[in-house]
Structures are given as structure tokens and as C-alpha cells.
Amino acid sequence: MSVAPPRTSLLLLAYLAFVSLGLPDGLLGVGWPSISTEFGVPTGAVGLVLTAGTIGYLTSSVLAGFTLARLGVGRLLAGSTLLASLALTGYASAPALTVLIGCALVLGLGSGAIDSGLNAYAAGAFGPRHMNWMHAFFGLGVAIGPLVMTAMLSTGAGWRWGYAVTAAAQLALATAFALTVGAWRDRAAGPPSPHAAPVDRTVGARPDDTVVAPAGHPGPVDGPAVAGRGGPVDDPAVAGRGGSVDDPAVAGRGGPVDGPAVAGPGGSDGGPVGVRIADTLRLPAVWFGALAFAVYVAIEVSAGLYAFLLLTEGRGVSAEAAGVAVSGYWGSLFVGRVVQGLVAERLGTARVLRGSLLGMAVGAVLIALPGPGWVTVAGLVVLGFAAAPVFPLLTLSTAERVGRQHADRVIGVQIGAAGIGAALIPAGLGVLLGDTSVRLLGPALTVLAVALLVAHAAAARQTAAPPPTH
């Protein structure tokens, strides 16, 4: 069945929504040194902010699958964006760290609902081209965030104005969503996209009874605030973060996955018939893979969060140049995802993944070198470019490590591990840097990069046992 092209106004709103999702993630790394100084808290206190945001994000990502049917996507997006605007306003006016932590929780609630709600809608209304572009705009938002905060700091306006400007942008977007509620409803009621089969968004089941949701997750579930966002992805060029995947060539972060690697007849526990949960959890590759996801996201988050501090306090780089460098790090992550996604189609997943992991180690070593600031900046760019395809390619190769009959459950485990890694490891690293020296960021990233190589190699060596017969 042919599908009318999506309305230009809705596409524009979708793109802007993903830019807005990325903006707050890019603000914190540049703004935190000023925030911690003003509130008189140590560097490691940022872990409390990250943890609160992660809890809110994961909670609303799960609940969004249930609220969509009641509210409709237009109302959900309008309300969630308004909630995010209020949270960012709270950031801008917070008198103490405790208030900031509460606002982080609220921001996570709003962002998770926007992410899951918009992806659930787009899975049936947008084709793969627009879906990929939508996720590319998230990377653009993360890259713009440091520039916004740098501009506010360099003009003397202060970090609060960085959040105030972003809050105003969110408020304008919430108004636009509210004014187009009817358009979103009409589109949602239209025929399904030929690129994405209809999905029961309440339980994550397809009409043909094929199980497509990771075990334990009733709907789209995504990673934490900085580590990644997004949903359905149909092209490895811009592998998204979270949500459903409708092409076996690529897998995003979290959520239902529709592809030969994970599809299978459903059992009573949400997995394949005849394969018990205990059978899945006994596989060593499950836990080595989960460790790889946790460490990867920790590297991505930590580099973006503490690079500004390293450049300004450890390398003598000006605040303006350091802010641009952090933006360049996130920008290289975006460019790398586009370029290396295309390369993966030609060279194969395994080869590109190995090269990317080695490239991350090289970038971490450059960051660790006690040289001039430009060497550190070069390391950040190398690290970001190399890291770009790692998450989606690790997800894509899950079935190769554990077997197709286990892959849907294991992807859920991996996404959970990524969330834990994004919250706990950067928090612990912040404590380490605060108690010692920010110059230890590079060596710490190097250790993590080596640990990632070891975990991936260990997971790759494991072979899944054949499914038991009962």
C-alpha cells in the first residue's frame, strides 16, 4: 500500500525535537565547572545529576508505551516538551545542587517521553530516509549545546543563561506541538509505512505474533541522557539510539528490534519457544557483551563530560576554544556515524568494529599524552569518530555472539548495562578527577578503552549453545 509523504511541518517538528533532545546533553560538560564552583561542590557531584536524569529517562521511556494510546502522540509530545522546558528553567534558576538534581530527574522524564513517543510515531509514519535524518539531528543538537554554553560563558552571561536559552527553545517547540495535535493524530491514523510493520505499542508485539521487544521491556526503552537517544533506525549510516530497528543491517539503542537476528516465535516469558531465561543468562557472552556496552557508553559520556575541564585546567586552553573542541568531539561522533555506517556495508560489521575499537584506544592515548592542547583536541576528534559506529555494530552482532534464539533478551540486558555504565562510571571518574588531577582523564579513558577491547574479544570468542529441546 502506498503512503502519502509525511507533511513538511511534521518533519520539521520531528527534526527540531531531536535537536532539542541533544542540546541539554551538550550543555552540561561545558557548564559543569562553573556550576560546581558556584555551588561549592566537588567535580564528582555531577554523578548525582547524571543518575537522576537516567532514572527519569528510563522511567518515562517505559511508560510512554502505555500513555501513547491514552493521550495520542501530539499531546504526549506537547506535554513532555513543556515538562522539559520547565526543568531547564529550573536549571537556570536553581539555588543549590539539590534543586538541580530534582530538575535533572524532571528533565529525564520529559526527554524520555519525547524520545519514545516520537519514535513510536515515526516508526509507522516516516520512511527510513527521514528516520535516519531525524537521528542525525540529535547529533547536531549535542554538538550545538557546547557552543551555546560557550557563548554564554564567553560573553559573561553565565551558565544559567545557557539553560535559559534552551528552555525558551523547548517552550517554543511545546507550543508548536500543541498547535499541531490534530495533524499528528491524523497522520497516526493513516496507513502504515511500507518500511515498518504495524506494532502494538502497548506490549511490543506484532500482529503476526512475532516477538520484537527485548524481554522485560513493554515498549521502547532507550539509554541514558548523554549516552544516547533515538529509536527506529533503518540504515547503518546514522544508527540511532534506542527504539525499534526495522532493518537487519543495523540496530539502534534499545527498544523493540525487528530483524533476523532477534525475531522469533514468542514464548510465555517474552522469549523464543523452548528457550528459558536461565539458558540465556548462563551464556558467558551475555555478560562479556553487557560489560562491553557499559564500558563503551562510559567512555563516550566521560569524554564529552570532562573534556572541557581537562582542556581548560589541565592543558591551559581558553574556555572559548575548549567549548568549540567539545562541540567538535560530539560533531565527530555524528560524522563518524554517517561515514562509517556506509563503510560497514562494504567491509563488514566485524572488521569495522575492530578498527573502531582500536581507534578509540588510539584517541584515548592521544588525550592522555601530556602535550599541548591541540594534541588533546586531536585525541578527542579521533575518539569521537572511532566511537561513532560501536554501539549500533555491537548491537547488530549480538546474535553472532549468543545465537538468534537468545538475541532479543540479550539486547535488553545490554541496554540496561549501557544505562548503568553511563551513570556510575562517569560519576566514579568525576570523584577520581576531583580528588587527584583532571589530567588523569586521558589515562582513565585509555584503561577503559583497553577494557572494552578485552571485553569484546572475550564475548566474540564465546559461542552460543544450541537451544535445548523440551
N, C-alpha and C positions, 0 to 999 in steps of 0.2 A: 504494500500500500504506500502510495506516495505521501509525502508530508510537506505541508507548506513551510517555507523557510521561516525561521524564527523572526519575530519582529525586531527591527533595529533598536528600538527603545529598550526592549528587554535584554538584548545582547549587551548594550552599552551599560545597563544597570548591573548585569552579571559581572562584566569586566571590572567595573568600578567597585563592586562589592568585594572582589578578590584583592584588588589593590588595597582596599581599606582593611582587609584581614591581615595583610602583610605589614602595613605601616606601624602598628604598635610594636611588633616584634623587632623592627629595626630601631626604634627609639630607645629601648632600654639600655642596650650596650653602650651607646654614646652618653646617655643621660645619667647612668648609674653613679659614676664617680662624683658628680655634682650632688646627686640625691643623697648618697651616703654621707657626704661631707656636711650637708645641711642638717640632716637628721642625727648626725653623730653616731652612726652605726658602722660596723666593720664591713669590708667588702663581701664577706661570706653571707651577709644577711640577704643578699639578692636571692639566695636559695629559697627563702621563705616566700618571696614574691613568685618565683617560678613554680613552686609546689602548689600554691593557692591557685594560680592560673591553670595549672594542669588539672587539678581536681575539678574546677568549674568546667573546663573544656570537655573533659571526658564525660562528665555527668550530663551536660546538655547535648552532647553528640548522641548519646544513647537515647535520651528522652525525646529528641527531635523526631525519631521514627514514629513515636506514638502521638505526638502533638500535631503532626502534619495533617492527619486525617480530620482532626477536630477544627483546627484553625485555618487550614489552607496555607499554601506556601507564601502568598503575598502578605498575609497578616503575620505569619511567623517571622518573615524577613524584616518587616517593618518594626515589629516589637523587639526583636533581637538586636537590630541595629540601634534602636533608641536606647536599649539597655547598655550596649557598648559605648554609646556616646555619653551616657550618664556616668559610666565607670571611668572613662577618660577624663571627664570633668572632675571627678573625684581625685584622680591622679594630680590634676593641675592645682587643686586646692587642698590637698592632704596636709594636715598639720603635723603628722607623725607617721612613722613606719607602719604602725598597726592599722591605720586607716588605709594606707597604700596597699597593704596585704588584702584587706577586705575588698578594695576596689579591683585588685587583680583577680579575685575569685569571681566577682560580678562580670568583669571583662571576659574571663574564660567562659562563663555561662552564655554570654551574648555571642561570642565568637564561635563557639562550638555549634550553636543552633543555626547561625548564619551559614556556616560551612556545610553542615549536614543537610539543612533544608534546601539550600541552593543546589547542592549536588544531587539530591534526590529528585528535584525538579528537572535539572538539566539532563539527567540520565535518560529521560524519556522525551525531552523536547528539543535538545540540541544534538547535532551530529558530532562526529569525532573531531572535525576541524575546529569548531567553535569550543568544544570541551577542552582541547589542548591549549587553545589561545587563552581560555579563561584561567587555566592554571598557570600559564606564563605570566599573567597579570599579577598573580600572587607574588611571584619572584620579583616583579617590578616594584610592588609595594614594599617588600622587605628592603630592597635596595634604596628606595626613596626615603625611608624612615630615618636612616642616619644623616642624610642630607638636611632634612627638616630640622632635626635636633641640633646639628652642627650650625645651621644658620641662626637658630635662636640663641645658642651659646655665644657665637662669634659677634653677634650684634649687642650682646649684653642683656637680652631679654630674659634669659634664664631657661632652665629645663622645663619649668611649668608651662611656658608658652608653647613648647613643642607638643605637649599633650593637649593644650587648649586648642591649637590649630587642628589637630587630628580629631578632637571631639567635635569641632564645628563641621568638619567634613563628614563625620559619621551622622550628625544630625541632619545635614542636607540629604544624605543618602536615605535615611529613615523616612524623611518626608517624601522622597521620590517613590520609595516602596509603598508608602501609604496611599499615594495618589494613583498608583497603578495596580492596586489589589485586584480589580476586575480583570485586567489584562493577564495577570498571572493565572487567575482562576480559569479564564477562557482557554488559555494555552494548555493548562494542565488537563483540561477535559478533552483536548483534541486527540487525534490519532497518535499512536506511539511511534517513536523514531524507529526507522529500519535498522539503526545501529545498536539499539539497546532494547532487549526484550522487556516486556512488562514485568514489573517487580511489585510484589505485595510488600509495601514499605513498612507494614506493621510487624511482620515476622521474618522478613528477609527471604521469603520463599517465592519461587517462580511458579507460574501456572502449571508447568509440566512436572511439578513436584521435585525438580532438581534442586538440591541444596546448594545455595550460593553464599551463605553467610558464615563467617567464622563462628565456631562453637562458642556459645556464651554471649554472643552479641546479637540483640534483636534487630539492630539496624546499623546504619553507617557509623563506624567508630573511627576516629582519627587520632593522630598523635598529639603531642603537647603544643603549647603555644608557639615556641620558637622552632621546634623541630619540624614541623611540617603540617600542612593543611591540604585540603582538597578532596577530591572524590573521584568519580569515574574518569578513567583515562583510557583512550583508545589508540595511543601512539607513543612509542618509547621516546619520541623527540622531546616531549615535555611531560615526563612521567609525573603524575600528580601525587598528592599526598592525601591518602585516605579515600574512603568511599569504594564504589564498585568499579570493577575493571571488566570491560566488555571485549577485550581482545587478548588472545593468549600470548601476543607478542610483548606485552608489557603488563606490569602490575603496579598499582599505586600503593598508597599507605592506608592500610586498614580497610574495614568495611567488607561488604559482600564482594566476592571475586567470582567472575564468570569466565571461565576458561578451562581448557582441557586439563590444566594442572590441578584443578581443585574440584571440578564439578563431579558429581556422583550421586547415586540414589541415596536418599536420606534415610537415616535410621532414627530410632526414637530419641537418641541423645543429640540429634543435630548433626551427626556424622554419617559416614557411609555404613550401609548394612553389613553386619558381621564384624565390624572393627570397633573394639571397645576403646574407651578413653584411656584406660590403663595401657593398652597396646601402644597407643600413640606416645604417651608420656614416658614409656620405657626406652624410647629411641634416644641414644646419645646425641644424634644430630639435632634433635629438637632443642636441646639445652645449649649446645655449642652455637646453633643458629640464633637462639634468643640472646645469647651473650654478644654475638656479633652485632645484632640490631641495637642493643643497649649501648655498646661502646661507640658504634658509628654515630648515633644521634648525639651522644655526649660530646664527641669531637666537634660536630657541626655547631652545636649550641655554644659550647665553651669558646670556640674560636671567635664567633660573632659577638659573644657577650664581653669577653675580656680583652679583645684586640685593641680597643681604644685606650684602655688603661695601660697596656704594655707599651704602646707607641708613645703615649704622652709622658708616662712616668719612667718607663724603662729604656726608651730609645731617644728621648728628647725631641720628639716630633711635635709640631704645633697642633693645637686642638683642631684647627680647621683642616689641616692636611690629614690628621688621624681620622676625622669623621669621613672624609672622602675615601680614605683607604678602607674603612669598614664597609662603606657602601660598595666599593669595588669588590670586596670579598663576597658579599651577597650577590652582586651582579655577575661575578664569575661562576657562581653556583648555578645561576639561571642560564647563562650562555653555555656552560658545560652540559647542562641537561639537554639543551636543544641539539648541540653538536654531537655529543657522544651517544645520544639516543639514536641518531641516524647511523653513526658508525657501528653501533651494536648490531644493527640489522645486517650489516655486511660482514663483520668479523666474528660475530657470535657473542653470546652473553658471557661465557666463561672467560674468554680472552680479554674482553673489555673490562670485566670486573676485576681480574687480576691486575691489569695495568692501572686501574683506578686506585686500588688499594695500595699499590706500590707508590703511585703518585701522591697519595695522601701522606705517606711516610716521608717522602722527599720534601713536601711542603712543610710538614711539621719540623723537620730538621732545619730547614731554612729559617723558620721562625725562632728556633732555639739558638741559632748562631748569634754570638754577641757582637754583631757587626753594626753597621749604620742602619738607619731606619728603612732605607729602600730595600735592603735585603729581607727585612721582616715583612714589608709590604708585598714583595715578590713571593715570599712563602705563603702569605695569605691567599694571593691570587691562585697559586699552584694548588694549594689545599682545596679551595673552593671549586675550581674547575675539575679536579680529580674526584672530589667527593660527589659531584652532581648526580651521576647515574647509579651510585652504590645502593641506595635504598630500594629503588624500583627493581634493579637487577638482582639484588638479594631476594626480594620477594618473588620475582619471576622464577628463580632457580630453586625455590622451596621444594617443589615436587621432585626434583632431581635428587635432593638430599634425603627426603623422608618417604617418598612414594606418593602417588596421586591419592591413594585411599586415606592418607593422613594429612594432606596439604591444607585442607580448609581449616582444620583445627589448629594446625601449627602456625598458620598465618595469624590467627587470633592471638596465640601465645607471643609471637614475635612483636606484634603491635603493642601488646601490653608491656613487653620488655623495653621497647623503644620509649614508651612513656616514662617508665621508671628511670631509665638511663638519662633521659633529658632533664629530669627533675633532680635526682640525687647526685649524680656525678658532677655536674657543674656546680651544684651547691657545695659539695665537699671540696672541689677545686678552689672555689671562692674563699673558703676558710683557709686553705693552704696558702694561697697567694697573700691573703691578709696577714697571716701570722709570719710569713717569711718574706718573699720578694715576688713582685709581679713578673720578674724575669724568669721565673720557673714555669711560666705558661708554656713556652716552647718545649722544654724537656718533658712536661706533663703530657702535652699533645703527642710528642714522639712516642712515649711509653704507651699511650692509648692506641696510637696507630699500629705499633708492633703487636699489641694485644689483639687488635682487630684482624690483622693478618693471620695470627696464630689461631684465633677462634674460627675464622672462615676456613682455613686449611683443615682444621680438625673436623669441622662439620662436613666439608666436602669429601673427606675420606670415609665417612660413615655411609653405609648402605642400609636402606630400609629393609626390614624383614618382610616376607610376603604376608598378606593378610591371613589371619587364622580362619579356619573353617569350623563352623559350629553346626 
